[in-house]
Amino acid sequence: MAPSPRERTESLPDPKFLTIAEVATMMRVSKMTVYRLVHSGELPAVRVGRSFRVTEQDVDDYLRKSFFNAG
């Protein structure tokens, strides 16, 4: 028997969403750099109204991937 929608959502951790400014601070780059990453598709983001939100996990994944490519 398949789990109900409520059971599926209760078992998943809630992702932490960050603003573009928070991502820029975390990565120590400008907000424009983050916007470029989002618009190019390198950094996944969700549009909320007129602004973007990025999950903390996506930022961590991007930095981890970029770190290994920098060598």
PDB file of N, CA, C and O in Angstrom:
ATOM      1  N   MET A   1       0.831  -1.175   0.000  1.00  0.00           N
ATOM      2  CA  MET A   1       0.000   0.000   0.000  1.00  0.00           C
ATOM      3  C   MET A   1       0.882   1.248   0.000  1.00  0.00           C
ATOM      4  O   MET A   1       1.817   1.344   0.796  1.00  0.00           O
ATOM      5  N   ALA A   2       0.598   2.190  -0.873  1.00  0.00           N
ATOM      6  CA  ALA A   2       1.399   3.408  -1.008  1.00  0.00           C
ATOM      7  C   ALA A   2       1.147   4.348   0.165  1.00  0.00           C
ATOM      8  O   ALA A   2       0.024   4.439   0.660  1.00  0.00           O
ATOM      9  N   PRO A   3       2.204   5.058   0.616  1.00  0.00           N
ATOM     10  CA  PRO A   3       2.010   6.014   1.708  1.00  0.00           C
ATOM     11  C   PRO A   3       1.150   7.187   1.244  1.00  0.00           C
ATOM     12  O   PRO A   3       1.167   7.566   0.073  1.00  0.00           O
ATOM     13  N   SER A   4       0.404   7.748   2.184  1.00  0.00           N
ATOM     14  CA  SER A   4      -0.443   8.893   1.867  1.00  0.00           C
ATOM     15  C   SER A   4       0.441  10.117   1.649  1.00  0.00           C
ATOM     16  O   SER A   4       1.592  10.126   2.085  1.00  0.00           O
ATOM     17  N   PRO A   5      -0.077  11.155   0.981  1.00  0.00           N
ATOM     18  CA  PRO A   5       0.721  12.377   0.778  1.00  0.00           C
ATOM     19  C   PRO A   5       1.224  12.974   2.082  1.00  0.00           C
ATOM     20  O   PRO A   5       2.332  13.509   2.135  1.00  0.00           O
ATOM     21  N   ARG A   6       0.422  12.888   3.129  1.00  0.00           N
ATOM     22  CA  ARG A   6       0.832  13.426   4.425  1.00  0.00           C
ATOM     23  C   ARG A   6       2.023  12.648   4.976  1.00  0.00           C
ATOM     24  O   ARG A   6       2.955  13.249   5.511  1.00  0.00           O
ATOM     25  N   GLU A   7       2.007  11.324   4.854  1.00  0.00           N
ATOM     26  CA  GLU A   7       3.115  10.503   5.343  1.00  0.00           C
ATOM     27  C   GLU A   7       4.393  10.795   4.562  1.00  0.00           C
ATOM     28  O   GLU A   7       5.482  10.816   5.137  1.00  0.00           O
ATOM     29  N   ARG A   8       4.267  11.020   3.261  1.00  0.00           N
ATOM     30  CA  ARG A   8       5.456  11.320   2.456  1.00  0.00           C
ATOM     31  C   ARG A   8       6.077  12.643   2.875  1.00  0.00           C
ATOM     32  O   ARG A   8       7.300  12.727   2.986  1.00  0.00           O
ATOM     33  N   THR A   9       5.285  13.670   3.111  1.00  0.00           N
ATOM     34  CA  THR A   9       5.839  14.977   3.470  1.00  0.00           C
ATOM     35  C   THR A   9       6.390  14.988   4.886  1.00  0.00           C
ATOM     36  O   THR A   9       7.326  15.734   5.174  1.00  0.00           O
ATOM     37  N   GLU A  10       5.830  14.175   5.775  1.00  0.00           N
ATOM     38  CA  GLU A  10       6.339  14.145   7.145  1.00  0.00           C
ATOM     39  C   GLU A  10       7.696  13.465   7.232  1.00  0.00           C
ATOM     40  O   GLU A  10       8.466  13.756   8.146  1.00  0.00           O
ATOM     41  N   SER A  11       8.008  12.567   6.306  1.00  0.00           N
ATOM     42  CA  SER A  11       9.268  11.843   6.379  1.00  0.00           C
ATOM     43  C   SER A  11      10.423  12.605   5.734  1.00  0.00           C
ATOM     44  O   SER A  11      11.584  12.280   5.983  1.00  0.00           O
ATOM     45  N   LEU A  12      10.130  13.609   4.911  1.00  0.00           N
ATOM     46  CA  LEU A  12      11.177  14.373   4.256  1.00  0.00           C
ATOM     47  C   LEU A  12      11.588  15.569   5.108  1.00  0.00           C
ATOM     48  O   LEU A  12      10.733  16.250   5.674  1.00  0.00           O
ATOM     49  N   PRO A  13      12.916  15.835   5.205  1.00  0.00           N
ATOM     50  CA  PRO A  13      13.338  17.027   5.947  1.00  0.00           C
ATOM     51  C   PRO A  13      12.988  18.283   5.151  1.00  0.00           C
ATOM     52  O   PRO A  13      13.033  18.280   3.920  1.00  0.00           O
ATOM     53  N   ASP A  14      12.642  19.344   5.854  1.00  0.00           N
ATOM     54  CA  ASP A  14      12.333  20.607   5.189  1.00  0.00           C
ATOM     55  C   ASP A  14      13.633  21.259   4.733  1.00  0.00           C
ATOM     56  O   ASP A  14      14.547  21.450   5.536  1.00  0.00           O
ATOM     57  N   PRO A  15      13.723  21.602   3.445  1.00  0.00           N
ATOM     58  CA  PRO A  15      14.947  22.273   2.990  1.00  0.00           C
ATOM     59  C   PRO A  15      14.990  23.698   3.521  1.00  0.00           C
ATOM     60  O   PRO A  15      13.953  24.337   3.695  1.00  0.00           O
ATOM     61  N   LYS A  16      16.188  24.186   3.773  1.00  0.00           N
ATOM     62  CA  LYS A  16      16.353  25.564   4.229  1.00  0.00           C
ATOM     63  C   LYS A  16      16.601  26.424   2.998  1.00  0.00           C
ATOM     64  O   LYS A  16      17.576  26.219   2.274  1.00  0.00           O
ATOM     65  N   PHE A  17      15.716  27.387   2.766  1.00  0.00           N
ATOM     66  CA  PHE A  17      15.837  28.276   1.617  1.00  0.00           C
ATOM     67  C   PHE A  17      16.560  29.547   2.004  1.00  0.00           C
ATOM     68  O   PHE A  17      16.299  30.129   3.058  1.00  0.00           O
ATOM     69  N   LEU A  18      17.475  29.976   1.139  1.00  0.00           N
ATOM     70  CA  LEU A  18      18.269  31.178   1.370  1.00  0.00           C
ATOM     71  C   LEU A  18      17.950  32.218   0.302  1.00  0.00           C
ATOM     72  O   LEU A  18      17.619  31.873  -0.833  1.00  0.00           O
ATOM     73  N   THR A  19      18.049  33.480   0.669  1.00  0.00           N
ATOM     74  CA  THR A  19      17.889  34.555  -0.310  1.00  0.00           C
ATOM     75  C   THR A  19      19.181  34.688  -1.115  1.00  0.00           C
ATOM     76  O   THR A  19      20.214  34.127  -0.751  1.00  0.00           O
ATOM     77  N   ILE A  20      19.106  35.429  -2.201  1.00  0.00           N
ATOM     78  CA  ILE A  20      20.297  35.676  -3.022  1.00  0.00           C
ATOM     79  C   ILE A  20      21.372  36.377  -2.188  1.00  0.00           C
ATOM     80  O   ILE A  20      22.556  36.060  -2.304  1.00  0.00           O
ATOM     81  N   ALA A  21      20.961  37.323  -1.353  1.00  0.00           N
ATOM     82  CA  ALA A  21      21.925  38.045  -0.506  1.00  0.00           C
ATOM     83  C   ALA A  21      22.606  37.095   0.481  1.00  0.00           C
ATOM     84  O   ALA A  21      23.810  37.204   0.715  1.00  0.00           O
ATOM     85  N   GLU A  22      21.844  36.164   1.061  1.00  0.00           N
ATOM     86  CA  GLU A  22      22.434  35.199   1.997  1.00  0.00           C
ATOM     87  C   GLU A  22      23.408  34.266   1.288  1.00  0.00           C
ATOM     88  O   GLU A  22      24.458  33.930   1.834  1.00  0.00           O
ATOM     89  N   VAL A  23      23.062  33.851   0.080  1.00  0.00           N
ATOM     90  CA  VAL A  23      23.962  32.990  -0.701  1.00  0.00           C
ATOM     91  C   VAL A  23      25.245  33.748  -1.031  1.00  0.00           C
ATOM     92  O   VAL A  23      26.340  33.196  -0.924  1.00  0.00           O
ATOM     93  N   ALA A  24      25.109  35.015  -1.433  1.00  0.00           N
ATOM     94  CA  ALA A  24      26.280  35.832  -1.762  1.00  0.00           C
ATOM     95  C   ALA A  24      27.208  35.972  -0.555  1.00  0.00           C
ATOM     96  O   ALA A  24      28.428  35.871  -0.688  1.00  0.00           O
ATOM     97  N   THR A  25      26.633  36.200   0.601  1.00  0.00           N
ATOM     98  CA  THR A  25      27.431  36.305   1.829  1.00  0.00           C
ATOM     99  C   THR A  25      28.117  34.986   2.142  1.00  0.00           C
ATOM    100  O   THR A  25      29.297  34.956   2.494  1.00  0.00           O
ATOM    101  N   MET A  26      27.379  33.906   2.012  1.00  0.00           N
ATOM    102  CA  MET A  26      27.914  32.573   2.297  1.00  0.00           C
ATOM    103  C   MET A  26      29.088  32.228   1.365  1.00  0.00           C
ATOM    104  O   MET A  26      30.082  31.640   1.790  1.00  0.00           O
ATOM    105  N   MET A  27      28.949  32.606   0.085  1.00  0.00           N
ATOM    106  CA  MET A  27      29.978  32.297  -0.912  1.00  0.00           C
ATOM    107  C   MET A  27      31.052  33.377  -1.008  1.00  0.00           C
ATOM    108  O   MET A  27      32.072  33.188  -1.671  1.00  0.00           O
ATOM    109  N   ARG A  28      30.817  34.517  -0.337  1.00  0.00           N
ATOM    110  CA  ARG A  28      31.727  35.668  -0.365  1.00  0.00           C
ATOM    111  C   ARG A  28      31.928  36.189  -1.790  1.00  0.00           C
ATOM    112  O   ARG A  28      33.048  36.432  -2.240  1.00  0.00           O
ATOM    113  N   VAL A  29      30.789  36.349  -2.482  1.00  0.00           N
ATOM    114  CA  VAL A  29      30.777  36.939  -3.813  1.00  0.00           C
ATOM    115  C   VAL A  29      29.672  37.992  -3.844  1.00  0.00           C
ATOM    116  O   VAL A  29      28.939  38.152  -2.868  1.00  0.00           O
ATOM    117  N   SER A  30      29.550  38.702  -4.953  1.00  0.00           N
ATOM    118  CA  SER A  30      28.503  39.711  -5.054  1.00  0.00           C
ATOM    119  C   SER A  30      27.159  39.053  -5.375  1.00  0.00           C
ATOM    120  O   SER A  30      27.102  37.911  -5.832  1.00  0.00           O
ATOM    121  N   LYS A  31      26.087  39.797  -5.125  1.00  0.00           N
ATOM    122  CA  LYS A  31      24.753  39.303  -5.459  1.00  0.00           C
ATOM    123  C   LYS A  31      24.638  39.086  -6.962  1.00  0.00           C
ATOM    124  O   LYS A  31      23.978  38.143  -7.399  1.00  0.00           O
ATOM    125  N   MET A  32      25.269  39.942  -7.757  1.00  0.00           N
ATOM    126  CA  MET A  32      25.210  39.805  -9.212  1.00  0.00           C
ATOM    127  C   MET A  32      25.828  38.474  -9.656  1.00  0.00           C
ATOM    128  O   MET A  32      25.333  37.849 -10.594  1.00  0.00           O
ATOM    129  N   THR A  33      26.884  38.043  -9.007  1.00  0.00           N
ATOM    130  CA  THR A  33      27.493  36.754  -9.332  1.00  0.00           C
ATOM    131  C   THR A  33      26.511  35.621  -9.072  1.00  0.00           C
ATOM    132  O   THR A  33      26.404  34.693  -9.874  1.00  0.00           O
ATOM    133  N   VAL A  34      25.802  35.692  -7.968  1.00  0.00           N
ATOM    134  CA  VAL A  34      24.807  34.663  -7.645  1.00  0.00           C
ATOM    135  C   VAL A  34      23.679  34.689  -8.667  1.00  0.00           C
ATOM    136  O   VAL A  34      23.232  33.636  -9.122  1.00  0.00           O
ATOM    137  N   TYR A  35      23.211  35.886  -9.034  1.00  0.00           N
ATOM    138  CA  TYR A  35      22.169  35.987 -10.060  1.00  0.00           C
ATOM    139  C   TYR A  35      22.635  35.359 -11.371  1.00  0.00           C
ATOM    140  O   TYR A  35      21.857  34.681 -12.042  1.00  0.00           O
ATOM    141  N   ARG A  36      23.886  35.576 -11.741  1.00  0.00           N
ATOM    142  CA  ARG A  36      24.414  34.977 -12.973  1.00  0.00           C
ATOM    143  C   ARG A  36      24.411  33.454 -12.885  1.00  0.00           C
ATOM    144  O   ARG A  36      24.061  32.776 -13.850  1.00  0.00           O
ATOM    145  N   LEU A  37      24.798  32.920 -11.740  1.00  0.00           N
ATOM    146  CA  LEU A  37      24.793  31.466 -11.556  1.00  0.00           C
ATOM    147  C   LEU A  37      23.385  30.901 -11.659  1.00  0.00           C
ATOM    148  O   LEU A  37      23.177  29.841 -12.249  1.00  0.00           O
ATOM    149  N   VAL A  38      22.423  31.607 -11.087  1.00  0.00           N
ATOM    150  CA  VAL A  38      21.026  31.168 -11.130  1.00  0.00           C
ATOM    151  C   VAL A  38      20.499  31.221 -12.554  1.00  0.00           C
ATOM    152  O   VAL A  38      19.900  30.257 -13.029  1.00  0.00           O
ATOM    153  N   HIS A  39      20.714  32.337 -13.240  1.00  0.00           N
ATOM    154  CA  HIS A  39      20.181  32.504 -14.592  1.00  0.00           C
ATOM    155  C   HIS A  39      20.847  31.565 -15.597  1.00  0.00           C
ATOM    156  O   HIS A  39      20.222  31.182 -16.586  1.00  0.00           O
ATOM    157  N   SER A  40      22.109  31.190 -15.358  1.00  0.00           N
ATOM    158  CA  SER A  40      22.794  30.265 -16.268  1.00  0.00           C
ATOM    159  C   SER A  40      22.406  28.810 -16.002  1.00  0.00           C
ATOM    160  O   SER A  40      22.686  27.927 -16.813  1.00  0.00           O
ATOM    161  N   GLY A  41      21.758  28.569 -14.857  1.00  0.00           N
ATOM    162  CA  GLY A  41      21.363  27.206 -14.523  1.00  0.00           C
ATOM    163  C   GLY A  41      22.391  26.439 -13.716  1.00  0.00           C
ATOM    164  O   GLY A  41      22.163  25.283 -13.361  1.00  0.00           O
ATOM    165  N   GLU A  42      23.528  27.069 -13.421  1.00  0.00           N
ATOM    166  CA  GLU A  42      24.568  26.393 -12.633  1.00  0.00           C
ATOM    167  C   GLU A  42      24.158  26.206 -11.179  1.00  0.00           C
ATOM    168  O   GLU A  42      24.594  25.261 -10.522  1.00  0.00           O
ATOM    169  N   LEU A  43      23.319  27.110 -10.677  1.00  0.00           N
ATOM    170  CA  LEU A  43      22.841  27.041  -9.308  1.00  0.00           C
ATOM    171  C   LEU A  43      21.313  26.999  -9.338  1.00  0.00           C
ATOM    172  O   LEU A  43      20.673  27.993  -9.684  1.00  0.00           O
ATOM    173  N   PRO A  44      20.723  25.850  -8.977  1.00  0.00           N
ATOM    174  CA  PRO A  44      19.256  25.744  -9.018  1.00  0.00           C
ATOM    175  C   PRO A  44      18.600  26.704  -8.030  1.00  0.00           C
ATOM    176  O   PRO A  44      19.100  26.916  -6.925  1.00  0.00           O
ATOM    177  N   ALA A  45      17.482  27.277  -8.443  1.00  0.00           N
ATOM    178  CA  ALA A  45      16.759  28.215  -7.589  1.00  0.00           C
ATOM    179  C   ALA A  45      15.266  28.091  -7.854  1.00  0.00           C
ATOM    180  O   ALA A  45      14.836  27.613  -8.903  1.00  0.00           O
ATOM    181  N   VAL A  46      14.492  28.534  -6.874  1.00  0.00           N
ATOM    182  CA  VAL A  46      13.039  28.571  -6.976  1.00  0.00           C
ATOM    183  C   VAL A  46      12.633  30.033  -7.005  1.00  0.00           C
ATOM    184  O   VAL A  46      13.123  30.842  -6.217  1.00  0.00           O
ATOM    185  N   ARG A  47      11.739  30.360  -7.916  1.00  0.00           N
ATOM    186  CA  ARG A  47      11.263  31.743  -7.983  1.00  0.00           C
ATOM    187  C   ARG A  47      10.057  31.892  -7.065  1.00  0.00           C
ATOM    188  O   ARG A  47       9.095  31.130  -7.160  1.00  0.00           O
ATOM    189  N   VAL A  48      10.116  32.877  -6.179  1.00  0.00           N
ATOM    190  CA  VAL A  48       9.019  33.187  -5.258  1.00  0.00           C
ATOM    191  C   VAL A  48       8.629  34.633  -5.519  1.00  0.00           C
ATOM    192  O   VAL A  48       9.315  35.561  -5.091  1.00  0.00           O
ATOM    193  N   GLY A  49       7.533  34.808  -6.217  1.00  0.00           N
ATOM    194  CA  GLY A  49       7.154  36.156  -6.618  1.00  0.00           C
ATOM    195  C   GLY A  49       8.188  36.707  -7.572  1.00  0.00           C
ATOM    196  O   GLY A  49       8.438  36.132  -8.631  1.00  0.00           O
ATOM    197  N   ARG A  50       8.792  37.829  -7.194  1.00  0.00           N
ATOM    198  CA  ARG A  50       9.825  38.430  -8.038  1.00  0.00           C
ATOM    199  C   ARG A  50      11.235  38.109  -7.560  1.00  0.00           C
ATOM    200  O   ARG A  50      12.207  38.592  -8.141  1.00  0.00           O
ATOM    201  N   SER A  51      11.361  37.308  -6.517  1.00  0.00           N
ATOM    202  CA  SER A  51      12.685  36.996  -5.986  1.00  0.00           C
ATOM    203  C   SER A  51      12.994  35.509  -6.135  1.00  0.00           C
ATOM    204  O   SER A  51      12.123  34.713  -6.487  1.00  0.00           O
ATOM    205  N   PHE A  52      14.225  35.154  -5.866  1.00  0.00           N
ATOM    206  CA  PHE A  52      14.677  33.770  -5.956  1.00  0.00           C
ATOM    207  C   PHE A  52      15.041  33.252  -4.579  1.00  0.00           C
ATOM    208  O   PHE A  52      15.446  34.012  -3.699  1.00  0.00           O
ATOM    209  N   ARG A  53      14.893  31.952  -4.405  1.00  0.00           N
ATOM    210  CA  ARG A  53      15.359  31.270  -3.193  1.00  0.00           C
ATOM    211  C   ARG A  53      16.166  30.068  -3.627  1.00  0.00           C
ATOM    212  O   ARG A  53      15.820  29.382  -4.588  1.00  0.00           O
ATOM    213  N   VAL A  54      17.255  29.820  -2.901  1.00  0.00           N
ATOM    214  CA  VAL A  54      18.162  28.723  -3.200  1.00  0.00           C
ATOM    215  C   VAL A  54      18.273  27.864  -1.952  1.00  0.00           C
ATOM    216  O   VAL A  54      18.419  28.388  -0.847  1.00  0.00           O
ATOM    217  N   THR A  55      18.206  26.548  -2.120  1.00  0.00           N
ATOM    218  CA  THR A  55      18.335  25.692  -0.938  1.00  0.00           C
ATOM    219  C   THR A  55      19.794  25.670  -0.488  1.00  0.00           C
ATOM    220  O   THR A  55      20.720  25.780  -1.292  1.00  0.00           O
ATOM    221  N   GLU A  56      19.959  25.529   0.792  1.00  0.00           N
ATOM    222  CA  GLU A  56      21.301  25.465   1.369  1.00  0.00           C
ATOM    223  C   GLU A  56      22.062  24.265   0.807  1.00  0.00           C
ATOM    224  O   GLU A  56      23.270  24.337   0.581  1.00  0.00           O
ATOM    225  N   GLN A  57      21.345  23.162   0.582  1.00  0.00           N
ATOM    226  CA  GLN A  57      21.960  21.956   0.022  1.00  0.00           C
ATOM    227  C   GLN A  57      22.493  22.219  -1.394  1.00  0.00           C
ATOM    228  O   GLN A  57      23.572  21.742  -1.743  1.00  0.00           O
ATOM    229  N   ASP A  58      21.748  22.969  -2.206  1.00  0.00           N
ATOM    230  CA  ASP A  58      22.214  23.287  -3.561  1.00  0.00           C
ATOM    231  C   ASP A  58      23.469  24.160  -3.528  1.00  0.00           C
ATOM    232  O   ASP A  58      24.360  23.996  -4.361  1.00  0.00           O
ATOM    233  N   VAL A  59      23.540  25.080  -2.575  1.00  0.00           N
ATOM    234  CA  VAL A  59      24.743  25.908  -2.434  1.00  0.00           C
ATOM    235  C   VAL A  59      25.921  25.027  -2.038  1.00  0.00           C
ATOM    236  O   VAL A  59      27.004  25.143  -2.612  1.00  0.00           O
ATOM    237  N   ASP A  60      25.717  24.151  -1.066  1.00  0.00           N
ATOM    238  CA  ASP A  60      26.785  23.241  -0.639  1.00  0.00           C
ATOM    239  C   ASP A  60      27.254  22.356  -1.790  1.00  0.00           C
ATOM    240  O   ASP A  60      28.454  22.165  -1.983  1.00  0.00           O
ATOM    241  N   ASP A  61      26.301  21.816  -2.557  1.00  0.00           N
ATOM    242  CA  ASP A  61      26.646  20.966  -3.704  1.00  0.00           C
ATOM    243  C   ASP A  61      27.441  21.742  -4.747  1.00  0.00           C
ATOM    244  O   ASP A  61      28.431  21.238  -5.277  1.00  0.00           O
ATOM    245  N   TYR A  62      27.012  22.969  -5.043  1.00  0.00           N
ATOM    246  CA  TYR A  62      27.718  23.792  -6.022  1.00  0.00           C
ATOM    247  C   TYR A  62      29.152  24.074  -5.559  1.00  0.00           C
ATOM    248  O   TYR A  62      30.093  23.948  -6.342  1.00  0.00           O
ATOM    249  N   LEU A  63      29.315  24.450  -4.301  1.00  0.00           N
ATOM    250  CA  LEU A  63      30.660  24.755  -3.791  1.00  0.00           C
ATOM    251  C   LEU A  63      31.544  23.518  -3.787  1.00  0.00           C
ATOM    252  O   LEU A  63      32.725  23.597  -4.124  1.00  0.00           O
ATOM    253  N   ARG A  64      30.984  22.381  -3.410  1.00  0.00           N
ATOM    254  CA  ARG A  64      31.747  21.130  -3.395  1.00  0.00           C
ATOM    255  C   ARG A  64      32.207  20.781  -4.816  1.00  0.00           C
ATOM    256  O   ARG A  64      33.363  20.414  -5.026  1.00  0.00           O
ATOM    257  N   LYS A  65      31.297  20.898  -5.787  1.00  0.00           N
ATOM    258  CA  LYS A  65      31.621  20.588  -7.179  1.00  0.00           C
ATOM    259  C   LYS A  65      32.664  21.571  -7.707  1.00  0.00           C
ATOM    260  O   LYS A  65      33.597  21.172  -8.404  1.00  0.00           O
ATOM    261  N   SER A  66      32.513  22.840  -7.381  1.00  0.00           N
ATOM    262  CA  SER A  66      33.427  23.863  -7.862  1.00  0.00           C
ATOM    263  C   SER A  66      34.817  23.719  -7.241  1.00  0.00           C
ATOM    264  O   SER A  66      35.828  23.986  -7.890  1.00  0.00           O
ATOM    265  N   PHE A  67      34.851  23.301  -5.999  1.00  0.00           N
ATOM    266  CA  PHE A  67      36.134  23.131  -5.305  1.00  0.00           C
ATOM    267  C   PHE A  67      36.994  22.111  -6.030  1.00  0.00           C
ATOM    268  O   PHE A  67      38.188  22.337  -6.223  1.00  0.00           O
ATOM    269  N   PHE A  68      36.409  20.996  -6.433  1.00  0.00           N
ATOM    270  CA  PHE A  68      37.177  19.941  -7.090  1.00  0.00           C
ATOM    271  C   PHE A  68      37.562  20.331  -8.514  1.00  0.00           C
ATOM    272  O   PHE A  68      38.571  19.847  -9.026  1.00  0.00           O
ATOM    273  N   ASN A  69      36.781  21.197  -9.169  1.00  0.00           N
ATOM    274  CA  ASN A  69      37.094  21.635 -10.528  1.00  0.00           C
ATOM    275  C   ASN A  69      38.133  22.749 -10.537  1.00  0.00           C
ATOM    276  O   ASN A  69      38.666  23.080 -11.596  1.00  0.00           O
ATOM    277  N   ALA A  70      38.432  23.332  -9.384  1.00  0.00           N
ATOM    278  CA  ALA A  70      39.332  24.479  -9.341  1.00  0.00           C
ATOM    279  C   ALA A  70      40.807  24.084  -9.442  1.00  0.00           C
ATOM    280  O   ALA A  70      41.651  24.931  -9.734  1.00  0.00           O
ATOM    281  N   GLY A  71      41.121  22.826  -9.206  1.00  0.00           N
ATOM    282  CA  GLY A  71      42.478  22.370  -9.084  1.00  0.00           C
ATOM    283  C   GLY A  71      43.261  22.343 -10.321  1.00  0.00           C
ATOM    284  O   GLY A  71      44.432  21.965 -10.303  1.00  0.00           O
TER     285      GLY A  71
END
